[in-house]
């Protein structure tokens, strides 16, 4: 495996940047968001030592669905671009629903 910034870490970094961008606008911690879709490219390899930055823009709000345009750059290239969708959830209701699913499975 080459020593480069892995795609899985890139996806997590883009998702985390969207979370940090939207959290100040939510009724935290009651309201939170969950990722539901991501469609990004990974266009260039980033070797160790280069800094990666992400730029995210909320481009659509449809009810509870939030759509972001996302990009990432290292110090040389555009390394990623695409879209990420998140939904605003009520944390208490969400946790209860997940708990019910867990009970039904056990």
Biopython code that builds the backbone (N, CA, C, O; Angstrom):
import numpy as np
from Bio.PDB.StructureBuilder import StructureBuilder

atoms = [
    (1, "UNK", "N", (0.849, -1.175, 0.000)),
    (1, "UNK", "CA", (0.000, 0.000, 0.000)),
    (1, "UNK", "C", (0.897, 1.241, 0.000)),
    (1, "UNK", "O", (1.750, 1.372, 0.878)),
    (2, "UNK", "N", (0.729, 2.145, -0.952)),
    (2, "UNK", "CA", (1.571, 3.346, -0.978)),
    (2, "UNK", "C", (1.290, 4.257, 0.214)),
    (2, "UNK", "O", (0.183, 4.269, 0.753)),
    (3, "UNK", "N", (2.285, 5.002, 0.611)),
    (3, "UNK", "CA", (2.129, 5.947, 1.720)),
    (3, "UNK", "C", (1.562, 7.257, 1.180)),
    (3, "UNK", "O", (2.300, 8.173, 0.816)),
    (4, "UNK", "N", (0.217, 7.321, 1.139)),
    (4, "UNK", "CA", (-0.506, 8.505, 0.698)),
    (4, "UNK", "C", (-1.751, 8.660, 1.569)),
    (4, "UNK", "O", (-2.123, 7.740, 2.298)),
    (5, "UNK", "N", (-2.384, 9.814, 1.491)),
    (5, "UNK", "CA", (-3.630, 10.100, 2.202)),
    (5, "UNK", "C", (-4.719, 9.196, 1.625)),
    (5, "UNK", "O", (-5.103, 9.350, 0.466)),
    (6, "UNK", "N", (-5.213, 8.263, 2.421)),
    (6, "UNK", "CA", (-6.156, 7.253, 1.955)),
    (6, "UNK", "C", (-7.547, 7.846, 1.696)),
    (6, "UNK", "O", (-7.965, 8.799, 2.353)),
    (7, "UNK", "N", (-8.237, 7.267, 0.741)),
    (7, "UNK", "CA", (-9.573, 7.738, 0.373)),
    (7, "UNK", "C", (-10.536, 7.689, 1.557)),
    (7, "UNK", "O", (-11.343, 8.603, 1.729)),
    (8, "UNK", "N", (-10.465, 6.657, 2.361)),
    (8, "UNK", "CA", (-11.348, 6.566, 3.530)),
    (8, "UNK", "C", (-11.142, 7.725, 4.499)),
    (8, "UNK", "O", (-12.104, 8.261, 5.047)),
    (9, "UNK", "N", (-9.901, 8.103, 4.704)),
    (9, "UNK", "CA", (-9.619, 9.251, 5.576)),
    (9, "UNK", "C", (-10.094, 10.552, 4.924)),
    (9, "UNK", "O", (-10.583, 11.448, 5.612)),
    (10, "UNK", "N", (-9.953, 10.654, 3.617)),
    (10, "UNK", "CA", (-10.424, 11.833, 2.887)),
    (10, "UNK", "C", (-11.936, 11.992, 3.059)),
    (10, "UNK", "O", (-12.418, 13.089, 3.339)),
    (11, "UNK", "N", (-12.678, 10.905, 2.892)),
    (11, "UNK", "CA", (-14.133, 10.947, 3.051)),
    (11, "UNK", "C", (-14.498, 11.387, 4.466)),
    (11, "UNK", "O", (-15.366, 12.241, 4.643)),
    (12, "UNK", "N", (-13.844, 10.813, 5.473)),
    (12, "UNK", "CA", (-14.105, 11.205, 6.860)),
    (12, "UNK", "C", (-13.787, 12.669, 7.119)),
    (12, "UNK", "O", (-14.514, 13.353, 7.840)),
    (13, "UNK", "N", (-12.704, 13.143, 6.531)),
    (13, "UNK", "CA", (-12.302, 14.538, 6.686)),
    (13, "UNK", "C", (-13.339, 15.479, 6.078)),
    (13, "UNK", "O", (-13.689, 16.492, 6.685)),
    (14, "UNK", "N", (-13.831, 15.152, 4.885)),
    (14, "UNK", "CA", (-14.864, 15.972, 4.246)),
    (14, "UNK", "C", (-16.157, 15.962, 5.060)),
    (14, "UNK", "O", (-16.791, 17.001, 5.242)),
    (15, "UNK", "N", (-16.541, 14.786, 5.546)),
    (15, "UNK", "CA", (-17.755, 14.686, 6.358)),
    (15, "UNK", "C", (-17.609, 15.495, 7.644)),
    (15, "UNK", "O", (-18.529, 16.218, 8.025)),
    (16, "UNK", "N", (-16.478, 15.384, 8.308)),
    (16, "UNK", "CA", (-16.239, 16.115, 9.555)),
    (16, "UNK", "C", (-16.284, 17.630, 9.319)),
    (16, "UNK", "O", (-16.793, 18.376, 10.155)),
    (17, "UNK", "N", (-15.751, 18.077, 8.183)),
    (17, "UNK", "CA", (-15.776, 19.503, 7.870)),
    (17, "UNK", "C", (-17.212, 19.997, 7.707)),
    (17, "UNK", "O", (-17.540, 21.094, 8.157)),
    (18, "UNK", "N", (-18.070, 19.203, 7.072)),
    (18, "UNK", "CA", (-19.488, 19.567, 6.943)),
    (18, "UNK", "C", (-20.162, 19.621, 8.311)),
    (18, "UNK", "O", (-20.954, 20.525, 8.574)),
    (19, "UNK", "N", (-19.857, 18.672, 9.174)),
    (19, "UNK", "CA", (-20.418, 18.654, 10.535)),
    (19, "UNK", "C", (-20.024, 19.928, 11.276)),
    (19, "UNK", "O", (-20.869, 20.584, 11.884)),
    (20, "UNK", "N", (-18.752, 20.270, 11.223)),
    (20, "UNK", "CA", (-18.272, 21.461, 11.931)),
    (20, "UNK", "C", (-18.892, 22.735, 11.355)),
    (20, "UNK", "O", (-19.122, 23.696, 12.090)),
    (21, "UNK", "N", (-19.162, 22.753, 10.061)),
    (21, "UNK", "CA", (-19.745, 23.939, 9.429)),
    (21, "UNK", "C", (-21.207, 24.137, 9.832)),
    (21, "UNK", "O", (-21.656, 25.275, 9.970)),
    (22, "UNK", "N", (-21.950, 23.058, 10.021)),
    (22, "UNK", "CA", (-23.391, 23.177, 10.272)),
    (22, "UNK", "C", (-23.734, 23.200, 11.767)),
    (22, "UNK", "O", (-24.763, 23.760, 12.145)),
    (23, "UNK", "N", (-22.912, 22.614, 12.610)),
    (23, "UNK", "CA", (-23.252, 22.521, 14.041)),
    (23, "UNK", "C", (-23.597, 23.854, 14.704)),
    (23, "UNK", "O", (-24.522, 23.880, 15.516)),
    (24, "UNK", "N", (-22.911, 24.964, 14.409)),
    (24, "UNK", "CA", (-23.280, 26.227, 15.061)),
    (24, "UNK", "C", (-24.695, 26.706, 14.726)),
    (24, "UNK", "O", (-25.231, 27.585, 15.402)),
    (25, "UNK", "N", (-25.293, 26.131, 13.690)),
    (25, "UNK", "CA", (-26.617, 26.559, 13.247)),
    (25, "UNK", "C", (-27.733, 25.627, 13.725)),
    (25, "UNK", "O", (-28.898, 25.817, 13.377)),
    (26, "UNK", "N", (-27.371, 24.627, 14.519)),
    (26, "UNK", "CA", (-28.340, 23.665, 15.042)),
    (26, "UNK", "C", (-28.633, 23.951, 16.504)),
    (26, "UNK", "O", (-27.880, 24.662, 17.171)),
    (27, "UNK", "N", (-29.721, 23.397, 16.993)),
    (27, "UNK", "CA", (-30.055, 23.438, 18.421)),
    (27, "UNK", "C", (-29.320, 22.268, 19.087)),
    (27, "UNK", "O", (-29.922, 21.273, 19.491)),
    (28, "UNK", "N", (-27.999, 22.428, 19.184)),
    (28, "UNK", "CA", (-27.110, 21.380, 19.709)),
    (28, "UNK", "C", (-27.297, 21.265, 21.214)),
    (28, "UNK", "O", (-27.415, 22.312, 21.851)),
    (29, "UNK", "N", (-27.335, 20.115, 21.833)),
    (29, "UNK", "CA", (-27.146, 18.784, 21.271)),
    (29, "UNK", "C", (-28.454, 18.094, 20.866)),
    (29, "UNK", "O", (-28.426, 16.963, 20.381)),
    (30, "UNK", "N", (-29.592, 18.757, 21.057)),
    (30, "UNK", "CA", (-30.872, 18.143, 20.689)),
    (30, "UNK", "C", (-30.910, 17.805, 19.205)),
    (30, "UNK", "O", (-31.300, 16.701, 18.827)),
    (31, "UNK", "N", (-30.506, 18.752, 18.365)),
    (31, "UNK", "CA", (-30.440, 18.510, 16.924)),
    (31, "UNK", "C", (-29.011, 18.150, 16.539)),
    (31, "UNK", "O", (-28.055, 18.779, 16.992)),
    (32, "UNK", "N", (-28.881, 17.148, 15.712)),
    (32, "UNK", "CA", (-27.588, 16.760, 15.180)),
    (32, "UNK", "C", (-27.798, 16.359, 13.727)),
    (32, "UNK", "O", (-28.925, 16.388, 13.235)),
    (33, "UNK", "N", (-26.734, 15.988, 13.041)),
    (33, "UNK", "CA", (-26.877, 15.535, 11.660)),
    (33, "UNK", "C", (-26.227, 14.176, 11.487)),
    (33, "UNK", "O", (-25.299, 13.805, 12.206)),
    (34, "UNK", "N", (-26.748, 13.444, 10.505)),
    (34, "UNK", "CA", (-26.154, 12.164, 10.109)),
    (34, "UNK", "C", (-25.920, 12.204, 8.604)),
    (34, "UNK", "O", (-26.727, 12.744, 7.848)),
    (35, "UNK", "N", (-24.816, 11.631, 8.191)),
    (35, "UNK", "CA", (-24.516, 11.547, 6.768)),
    (35, "UNK", "C", (-25.340, 10.449, 6.122)),
    (35, "UNK", "O", (-25.518, 9.374, 6.695)),
    (36, "UNK", "N", (-25.846, 10.729, 4.913)),
    (36, "UNK", "CA", (-26.663, 9.744, 4.212)),
    (36, "UNK", "C", (-26.148, 9.432, 2.814)),
    (36, "UNK", "O", (-26.508, 8.407, 2.236)),
    (37, "UNK", "N", (-25.309, 10.305, 2.265)),
    (37, "UNK", "CA", (-24.799, 10.059, 0.917)),
    (37, "UNK", "C", (-23.531, 10.881, 0.719)),
    (37, "UNK", "O", (-23.431, 12.019, 1.178)),
    (38, "UNK", "N", (-22.569, 10.282, 0.027)),
    (38, "UNK", "CA", (-21.380, 11.030, -0.373)),
    (38, "UNK", "C", (-20.960, 10.546, -1.753)),
    (38, "UNK", "O", (-20.945, 9.346, -2.029)),
    (39, "UNK", "N", (-20.622, 11.486, -2.604)),
    (39, "UNK", "CA", (-20.174, 11.175, -3.957)),
    (39, "UNK", "C", (-19.017, 12.120, -4.265)),
    (39, "UNK", "O", (-19.222, 13.275, -4.638)),
    (40, "UNK", "N", (-17.808, 11.611, -4.103)),
    (40, "UNK", "CA", (-16.621, 12.446, -4.304)),
    (40, "UNK", "C", (-15.599, 11.715, -5.161)),
    (40, "UNK", "O", (-15.566, 10.486, -5.220)),
    (41, "UNK", "N", (-14.773, 12.506, -5.815)),
    (41, "UNK", "CA", (-13.628, 11.961, -6.542)),
    (41, "UNK", "C", (-12.421, 11.968, -5.612)),
    (41, "UNK", "O", (-12.400, 12.682, -4.609)),
    (42, "UNK", "N", (-11.432, 11.179, -5.951)),
    (42, "UNK", "CA", (-10.118, 11.272, -5.314)),
    (42, "UNK", "C", (-9.135, 11.385, -6.467)),
    (42, "UNK", "O", (-8.687, 10.379, -7.017)),
    (43, "UNK", "N", (-8.803, 12.620, -6.826)),
    (43, "UNK", "CA", (-8.145, 12.930, -8.094)),
    (43, "UNK", "C", (-6.624, 12.920, -8.062)),
    (43, "UNK", "O", (-5.989, 12.751, -9.103)),
    (44, "UNK", "N", (-6.028, 13.097, -6.887)),
    (44, "UNK", "CA", (-4.569, 13.170, -6.826)),
    (44, "UNK", "C", (-4.092, 12.617, -5.492)),
    (44, "UNK", "O", (-4.744, 12.801, -4.464)),
    (45, "UNK", "N", (-2.962, 11.947, -5.515)),
    (45, "UNK", "CA", (-2.365, 11.392, -4.303)),
    (45, "UNK", "C", (-1.682, 12.492, -3.500)),
    (45, "UNK", "O", (-1.084, 13.412, -4.059)),
    (46, "UNK", "N", (-1.784, 12.378, -2.176)),
    (46, "UNK", "CA", (-1.130, 13.330, -1.271)),
    (46, "UNK", "C", (-0.137, 12.563, -0.406)),
    (46, "UNK", "O", (-0.542, 11.723, 0.397)),
    (47, "UNK", "N", (1.166, 12.841, -0.558)),
    (47, "UNK", "CA", (2.163, 12.155, 0.256)),
    (47, "UNK", "C", (2.186, 12.698, 1.682)),
    (47, "UNK", "O", (1.681, 13.790, 1.942)),
    (48, "UNK", "N", (2.772, 11.937, 2.603)),
    (48, "UNK", "CA", (2.900, 12.426, 3.986)),
    (48, "UNK", "C", (3.630, 13.767, 4.015)),
    (48, "UNK", "O", (4.561, 14.008, 3.247)),
    (49, "UNK", "N", (3.177, 14.634, 4.930)),
    (49, "UNK", "CA", (3.830, 15.918, 5.131)),
    (49, "UNK", "C", (3.125, 17.096, 4.475)),
    (49, "UNK", "O", (3.360, 18.243, 4.854)),
    (50, "UNK", "N", (2.257, 16.828, 3.490)),
    (50, "UNK", "CA", (1.510, 17.917, 2.875)),
    (50, "UNK", "C", (0.230, 18.168, 3.663)),
    (50, "UNK", "O", (-0.420, 17.230, 4.123)),
    (51, "UNK", "N", (-0.121, 19.426, 3.812)),
    (51, "UNK", "CA", (-1.348, 19.786, 4.522)),
    (51, "UNK", "C", (-2.533, 19.691, 3.575)),
    (51, "UNK", "O", (-2.460, 20.127, 2.426)),
    (52, "UNK", "N", (-3.634, 19.114, 4.071)),
    (52, "UNK", "CA", (-4.871, 19.007, 3.292)),
    (52, "UNK", "C", (-5.893, 19.948, 3.903)),
    (52, "UNK", "O", (-6.076, 19.972, 5.120)),
    (53, "UNK", "N", (-6.559, 20.725, 3.054)),
    (53, "UNK", "CA", (-7.627, 21.614, 3.508)),
    (53, "UNK", "C", (-8.915, 21.260, 2.769)),
    (53, "UNK", "O", (-8.890, 20.831, 1.616)),
    (54, "UNK", "N", (-10.029, 21.448, 3.453)),
    (54, "UNK", "CA", (-11.336, 21.175, 2.865)),
    (54, "UNK", "C", (-12.134, 22.467, 2.798)),
    (54, "UNK", "O", (-12.056, 23.312, 3.690)),
    (55, "UNK", "N", (-12.893, 22.601, 1.737)),
    (55, "UNK", "CA", (-13.831, 23.701, 1.573)),
    (55, "UNK", "C", (-15.200, 23.085, 1.353)),
    (55, "UNK", "O", (-15.381, 22.249, 0.467)),
    (56, "UNK", "N", (-16.172, 23.506, 2.170)),
    (56, "UNK", "CA", (-17.529, 22.983, 2.023)),
    (56, "UNK", "C", (-18.497, 24.156, 1.933)),
    (56, "UNK", "O", (-18.295, 25.198, 2.556)),
    (57, "UNK", "N", (-19.546, 23.965, 1.151)),
    (57, "UNK", "CA", (-20.571, 24.994, 0.995)),
    (57, "UNK", "C", (-21.933, 24.321, 1.022)),
    (57, "UNK", "O", (-22.191, 23.386, 0.264)),
    (58, "UNK", "N", (-22.801, 24.802, 1.900)),
    (58, "UNK", "CA", (-24.180, 24.314, 1.939)),
    (58, "UNK", "C", (-24.892, 24.893, 0.720)),
    (58, "UNK", "O", (-25.078, 26.106, 0.627)),
    (59, "UNK", "N", (-25.291, 24.028, -0.216)),
    (59, "UNK", "CA", (-25.867, 24.519, -1.467)),
    (59, "UNK", "C", (-27.369, 24.270, -1.577)),
    (59, "UNK", "O", (-28.021, 24.843, -2.450)),
    (60, "UNK", "N", (-27.928, 23.429, -0.711)),
    (60, "UNK", "CA", (-29.368, 23.180, -0.776)),
    (60, "UNK", "C", (-29.871, 22.712, 0.585)),
    (60, "UNK", "O", (-29.209, 21.954, 1.294)),
    (61, "UNK", "N", (-31.069, 23.192, 0.921)),
    (61, "UNK", "CA", (-31.777, 22.741, 2.112)),
    (61, "UNK", "C", (-33.177, 22.347, 1.648)),
    (61, "UNK", "O", (-33.938, 23.181, 1.159)),
    (62, "UNK", "N", (-33.504, 21.069, 1.808)),
    (62, "UNK", "CA", (-34.822, 20.559, 1.439)),
    (62, "UNK", "C", (-35.408, 19.886, 2.674)),
    (62, "UNK", "O", (-35.167, 18.703, 2.912)),
    (63, "UNK", "N", (-36.175, 20.635, 3.458)),
    (63, "UNK", "CA", (-36.667, 20.097, 4.727)),
    (63, "UNK", "C", (-35.488, 19.855, 5.648)),
    (63, "UNK", "O", (-34.746, 20.779, 5.983)),
    (64, "UNK", "N", (-35.320, 18.599, 6.057)),
    (64, "UNK", "CA", (-34.207, 18.237, 6.950)),
    (64, "UNK", "C", (-32.954, 17.817, 6.192)),
    (64, "UNK", "O", (-31.910, 17.590, 6.803)),
    (65, "UNK", "N", (-33.044, 17.709, 4.862)),
    (65, "UNK", "CA", (-31.914, 17.275, 4.032)),
    (65, "UNK", "C", (-31.028, 18.468, 3.681)),
    (65, "UNK", "O", (-31.507, 19.487, 3.183)),
    (66, "UNK", "N", (-29.736, 18.327, 3.946)),
    (66, "UNK", "CA", (-28.731, 19.349, 3.659)),
    (66, "UNK", "C", (-27.777, 18.802, 2.605)),
    (66, "UNK", "O", (-27.268, 17.689, 2.745)),
    (67, "UNK", "N", (-27.534, 19.569, 1.558)),
    (67, "UNK", "CA", (-26.601, 19.144, 0.515)),
    (67, "UNK", "C", (-25.429, 20.117, 0.473)),
    (67, "UNK", "O", (-25.608, 21.332, 0.402)),
    (68, "UNK", "N", (-24.236, 19.553, 0.519)),
    (68, "UNK", "CA", (-23.000, 20.328, 0.514)),
    (68, "UNK", "C", (-22.207, 20.053, -0.762)),
    (68, "UNK", "O", (-22.138, 18.913, -1.221)),
    (69, "UNK", "N", (-21.614, 21.092, -1.329)),
    (69, "UNK", "CA", (-20.544, 20.939, -2.319)),
    (69, "UNK", "C", (-19.249, 20.883, -1.519)),
    (69, "UNK", "O", (-19.025, 21.704, -0.629)),
    (70, "UNK", "N", (-18.400, 19.913, -1.836)),
    (70, "UNK", "CA", (-17.169, 19.733, -1.064)),
    (70, "UNK", "C", (-15.966, 19.672, -1.998)),
    (70, "UNK", "O", (-16.049, 19.178, -3.123)),
    (71, "UNK", "N", (-14.849, 20.188, -1.497)),
    (71, "UNK", "CA", (-13.573, 20.096, -2.201)),
    (71, "UNK", "C", (-12.460, 19.923, -1.173)),
    (71, "UNK", "O", (-12.569, 20.372, -0.032)),
    (72, "UNK", "N", (-11.398, 19.269, -1.600)),
    (72, "UNK", "CA", (-10.195, 19.179, -0.772)),
    (72, "UNK", "C", (-8.985, 19.450, -1.656)),
    (72, "UNK", "O", (-8.931, 19.055, -2.821)),
    (73, "UNK", "N", (-8.020, 20.139, -1.061)),
    (73, "UNK", "CA", (-6.767, 20.468, -1.748)),
    (73, "UNK", "C", (-5.607, 20.090, -0.835)),
    (73, "UNK", "O", (-5.707, 20.200, 0.387)),
    (74, "UNK", "N", (-4.515, 19.646, -1.432)),
    (74, "UNK", "CA", (-3.273, 19.615, -0.672)),
    (74, "UNK", "C", (-2.499, 20.873, -1.073)),
    (74, "UNK", "O", (-3.065, 21.765, -1.705)),
    (75, "UNK", "N", (-1.270, 20.955, -0.732)),
    (75, "UNK", "CA", (-0.520, 22.181, -1.013)),
    (75, "UNK", "C", (-0.135, 22.319, -2.484)),
    (75, "UNK", "O", (0.459, 23.320, -2.884)),
    (76, "UNK", "N", (-0.478, 21.302, -3.292)),
    (76, "UNK", "CA", (-0.114, 21.315, -4.703)),
    (76, "UNK", "C", (-1.342, 21.232, -5.615)),
    (76, "UNK", "O", (-1.453, 21.984, -6.583)),
    (77, "UNK", "N", (-2.260, 20.312, -5.301)),
    (77, "UNK", "CA", (-3.352, 19.981, -6.214)),
    (77, "UNK", "C", (-4.728, 20.021, -5.563)),
    (77, "UNK", "O", (-4.862, 19.958, -4.341)),
    (78, "UNK", "N", (-5.753, 20.128, -6.417)),
    (78, "UNK", "CA", (-7.108, 19.753, -6.036)),
    (78, "UNK", "C", (-7.084, 18.239, -5.923)),
    (78, "UNK", "O", (-6.710, 17.558, -6.878)),
    (79, "UNK", "N", (-7.473, 17.702, -4.785)),
    (79, "UNK", "CA", (-7.416, 16.247, -4.629)),
    (79, "UNK", "C", (-8.797, 15.599, -4.592)),
    (79, "UNK", "O", (-8.915, 14.385, -4.759)),
    (80, "UNK", "N", (-9.848, 16.402, -4.373)),
    (80, "UNK", "CA", (-11.183, 15.815, -4.307)),
    (80, "UNK", "C", (-12.243, 16.876, -4.554)),
    (80, "UNK", "O", (-12.057, 18.047, -4.225)),
    (81, "UNK", "N", (-13.369, 16.447, -5.144)),
    (81, "UNK", "CA", (-14.538, 17.318, -5.262)),
    (81, "UNK", "C", (-15.776, 16.440, -5.364)),
    (81, "UNK", "O", (-15.710, 15.287, -5.791)),
    (82, "UNK", "N", (-16.911, 17.012, -4.960)),
    (82, "UNK", "CA", (-18.143, 16.255, -5.053)),
    (82, "UNK", "C", (-19.249, 16.827, -4.200)),
    (82, "UNK", "O", (-19.294, 18.030, -3.941)),
    (83, "UNK", "N", (-20.156, 15.941, -3.757)),
    (83, "UNK", "CA", (-21.331, 16.317, -2.966)),
    (83, "UNK", "C", (-21.439, 15.403, -1.746)),
    (83, "UNK", "O", (-21.025, 14.244, -1.760)),
    (84, "UNK", "N", (-22.017, 15.982, -0.691)),
    (84, "UNK", "CA", (-22.278, 15.217, 0.536)),
    (84, "UNK", "C", (-23.647, 15.635, 1.060)),
    (84, "UNK", "O", (-23.956, 16.825, 1.120)),
    (85, "UNK", "N", (-24.468, 14.652, 1.440)),
    (85, "UNK", "CA", (-25.784, 14.923, 2.000)),
    (85, "UNK", "C", (-25.833, 14.503, 3.454)),
    (85, "UNK", "O", (-25.299, 13.464, 3.841)),
    (86, "UNK", "N", (-26.486, 15.339, 4.253)),
    (86, "UNK", "CA", (-26.695, 15.068, 5.666)),
    (86, "UNK", "C", (-28.158, 15.347, 5.988)),
    (86, "UNK", "O", (-28.803, 16.145, 5.308)),
    (87, "UNK", "N", (-28.679, 14.697, 7.017)),
    (87, "UNK", "CA", (-30.037, 14.962, 7.492)),
    (87, "UNK", "C", (-29.965, 15.452, 8.924)),
    (87, "UNK", "O", (-29.183, 14.943, 9.727)),
    (88, "UNK", "N", (-30.784, 16.444, 9.240)),
    (88, "UNK", "CA", (-30.918, 16.930, 10.608)),
    (88, "UNK", "C", (-31.828, 15.955, 11.338)),
    (88, "UNK", "O", (-32.919, 15.636, 10.864)),
    (89, "UNK", "N", (-31.377, 15.486, 12.488)),
    (89, "UNK", "CA", (-32.150, 14.525, 13.279)),
    (89, "UNK", "C", (-32.360, 15.070, 14.693)),
    (89, "UNK", "O", (-31.600, 15.912, 15.171)),
    (90, "UNK", "N", (-33.397, 14.575, 15.340)),
    (90, "UNK", "CA", (-33.592, 14.783, 16.765)),
    (90, "UNK", "C", (-32.826, 13.648, 17.442)),
    (90, "UNK", "O", (-33.186, 12.481, 17.291)),
    (91, "UNK", "N", (-31.778, 13.983, 18.185)),
    (91, "UNK", "CA", (-30.892, 12.951, 18.730)),
    (91, "UNK", "C", (-31.641, 11.955, 19.596)),
    (91, "UNK", "O", (-31.416, 10.750, 19.478)),
    (92, "UNK", "N", (-32.522, 12.424, 20.459)),
    (92, "UNK", "CA", (-33.233, 11.531, 21.368)),
    (92, "UNK", "C", (-34.071, 10.511, 20.593)),
    (92, "UNK", "O", (-34.037, 9.319, 20.899)),
    (93, "UNK", "N", (-34.810, 10.969, 19.610)),
    (93, "UNK", "CA", (-35.638, 10.066, 18.801)),
    (93, "UNK", "C", (-34.773, 9.100, 17.998)),
    (93, "UNK", "O", (-35.103, 7.920, 17.870)),
    (94, "UNK", "N", (-33.678, 9.601, 17.464)),
    (94, "UNK", "CA", (-32.782, 8.775, 16.666)),
    (94, "UNK", "C", (-32.175, 7.652, 17.509)),
    (94, "UNK", "O", (-32.155, 6.492, 17.097)),
    (95, "UNK", "N", (-31.683, 8.014, 18.687)),
    (95, "UNK", "CA", (-31.073, 7.021, 19.579)),
    (95, "UNK", "C", (-32.110, 5.978, 20.005)),
    (95, "UNK", "O", (-31.795, 4.791, 20.090)),
    (96, "UNK", "N", (-33.341, 6.415, 20.270)),
    (96, "UNK", "CA", (-34.402, 5.482, 20.651)),
    (96, "UNK", "C", (-34.687, 4.495, 19.519)),
    (96, "UNK", "O", (-34.846, 3.298, 19.756)),
    (97, "UNK", "N", (-34.748, 5.003, 18.297)),
    (97, "UNK", "CA", (-35.028, 4.139, 17.145)),
    (97, "UNK", "C", (-33.912, 3.123, 16.923)),
    (97, "UNK", "O", (-34.177, 1.958, 16.623)),
    (98, "UNK", "N", (-32.673, 3.563, 17.069)),
    (98, "UNK", "CA", (-31.538, 2.645, 16.937)),
    (98, "UNK", "C", (-31.584, 1.596, 18.048)),
    (98, "UNK", "O", (-31.280, 0.427, 17.809)),
    (99, "UNK", "N", (-31.962, 2.008, 19.268)),
    (99, "UNK", "CA", (-32.086, 1.065, 20.375)),
    (99, "UNK", "C", (-33.139, 0.022, 20.116)),
    (99, "UNK", "O", (-32.948, -1.146, 20.451)),
    (100, "UNK", "N", (-34.266, 0.424, 19.516)),
    (100, "UNK", "CA", (-35.320, -0.528, 19.173)),
    (100, "UNK", "C", (-34.828, -1.528, 18.128)),
    (100, "UNK", "O", (-35.152, -2.714, 18.192)),
    (101, "UNK", "N", (-34.063, -1.054, 17.189)),
    (101, "UNK", "CA", (-33.510, -1.938, 16.171)),
    (101, "UNK", "C", (-32.578, -2.960, 16.805)),
    (101, "UNK", "O", (-32.587, -4.137, 16.447)),
    (102, "UNK", "N", (-31.774, -2.489, 17.752)),
    (102, "UNK", "CA", (-30.845, -3.382, 18.443)),
    (102, "UNK", "C", (-31.602, -4.466, 19.199)),
    (102, "UNK", "O", (-31.213, -5.633, 19.166)),
    (103, "UNK", "N", (-32.695, -4.081, 19.891)),
    (103, "UNK", "CA", (-33.501, -5.062, 20.657)),
    (103, "UNK", "C", (-34.091, -6.114, 19.732)),
    (103, "UNK", "O", (-34.119, -7.297, 20.071)),
    (104, "UNK", "N", (-34.565, -5.689, 18.560)),
    (104, "UNK", "CA", (-35.182, -6.604, 17.613)),
    (104, "UNK", "C", (-34.194, -7.577, 17.015)),
    (104, "UNK", "O", (-34.585, -8.645, 16.542)),
    (105, "UNK", "N", (-32.945, -7.234, 17.026)),
    (105, "UNK", "CA", (-31.916, -8.073, 16.422)),
    (105, "UNK", "C", (-31.347, -9.063, 17.425)),
    (105, "UNK", "O", (-30.963, -10.173, 17.058)),
    (106, "UNK", "N", (-31.292, -8.664, 18.692)),
    (106, "UNK", "CA", (-30.618, -9.486, 19.717)),
    (106, "UNK", "C", (-31.373, -10.753, 20.036)),
    (106, "UNK", "O", (-30.932, -11.540, 20.874)),
]
sb = StructureBuilder()
sb.init_structure("model")
sb.init_model(0)
sb.init_chain("A")
sb.init_seg("    ")
for serial, (resi, resn, name, xyz) in enumerate(atoms, 1):
    if name == "N":
        sb.init_residue(resn, " ", resi, " ")
    sb.init_atom(name, np.array(xyz, "f"), 0.0, 1.0, " ", f" {name:<3s}", serial, name[0])
structure = sb.get_structure()
